[in-house]
């Protein structure tokens, strides 16, 4: 597998991945200026990557969404239902009476769609999990692991990064692009932080030592000397 990165004339970053087997067809993935992922098989016409996913067994939007996002169920009624607006559906909903698609998996929930969902008798909806932010000092980081859990994850170069810390439960970040690179960058920053800490500790100790000598000179009753003593001449 080979990965590459480029830049479109409008400034958009373009990514590609190529699978070259010993035998069989070449498979290449690339993004366009609109961040849409396409696949080429044996350099033939490009197809949407979701077409390939459906061909290998992920036939519905719901299954494709679950490949890339964590999901959770939220209520659609009452005051909590208002919090659903702005979230993204992880399942498709069809009105049983009319057969009309109320919302597709991956579609953003608007106030109008929320009304339609409740009118269709939907009380709960599976949605994608929103970003969760947690913080930890680099000084408590003990170990960092990365993983690309599946064949698809290895193709698209995404996975999870787990940071083990002292006294705090591990931080796990899922669906991270280039998890190996993120792991290496966290290692680099952690080592740089520890190096700065060691320098600051050394400076503090030097300052304490100078203060100690100053106090010692005061106790002896002599002012601290800042000049280098000159050798005395001997009279003959």
Secondary structure, 3 states (H helix, E strand, C coil): CEEEEEECCCCCEEEEEEECCCCCCCEEEEECCCCCEEEEECCCCCEEHHHHHHHCCCCCHHHHHHHHCCEEEEECCHHHHHHHCCCEECCCEECCCCCCEEECCCCECCHHHHHHHHHCCCCEEEEECCCCCCCCCHHHEEEEEEECCCHHHHHHCEEEEEEEECCCCCEEEEEEECHHHHHHHHHHHHHHHHHHHHHHHHHHHHHHHHHHHHHHHHHHCCCCCCCCCCCCCCCC
